[in-house]
Amino acid sequence: MKAQNDIGSVLVAMLAKIPGVVVKRKLTSANFTVKGKVFAFIKGDGVVLKLSRETIKRLVEAGTASMLVMGKRTMKEWIVIRFRNPADAKKQLRLFKEAMAFVSAKAA
């Protein structure tokens, strides 16, 4: 649980500063939305991001992320990234902004 809370604190501090981002905290997790659409959330010890299939393919092939599986279903536009050190998430701000842009385009 500690790592999950740490990653949540890091992400809230990093993403809440961005105009348009709404943070919805739960007991041990958080959802991050823009224009009413979720672009990231905490799941277990990982961070889940909604991205284009091209970006997902690149990240999965590089071993940086894995596909999100919900039950028996593999989600096509969602990946899971696990950070060894929660502070490493700060190095991926560009990826979080890409996820924001991706869901914003779909919301339009």
Buried (B, 14 or more C-beta within 10 A) or exposed (E): EEBBBBBBEBBBEBBEEEEEBEBEEEEEBBBBBBBEBBBBBBBEBBBBBBBBEEBBEEBBEEEEBBBBEEEEEEBEBBBBBBBEEBEEBBEBEEBBBBBBBBBBEEEE
